[in-house]
Amino acid sequence: MNTIHNSVNLIGRTGITPVIRTFTNGVKLAKFSMATNETIFDPNGKTIKTQWHNLVAWGKKAELIEKYVKKGQMIAVEGKLINKILTDLNGKKSKLTQIQVDEILLINHQRKHA
């Protein structure tokens, strides 16, 4: 049971083309968003509810994401929740929840042939 602690699995579409940052030691960080949809049936009919998620990936995963992931692409991710407390210049604190991507699957991905 220890393997399911803090485990997140999502399938959805990317909201932006990932932003890639390369650190001085060569390690890459990918940041992007992902939308997941849920269909809710109520007396008034069907409603689609969209949730937005902030994703981050490091190292080789970030390199893969940089090469293959674009805005609007369907992907599946597995990872864990990371919670951060951010403080702005005025000292105001806010909470940021991210999903650290451990595995990624590109769904219906088509490579361009030369």
Order of alpha helices (4+ residues) and beta strands (2+ residues): beta-beta-beta-beta-alpha-beta-beta
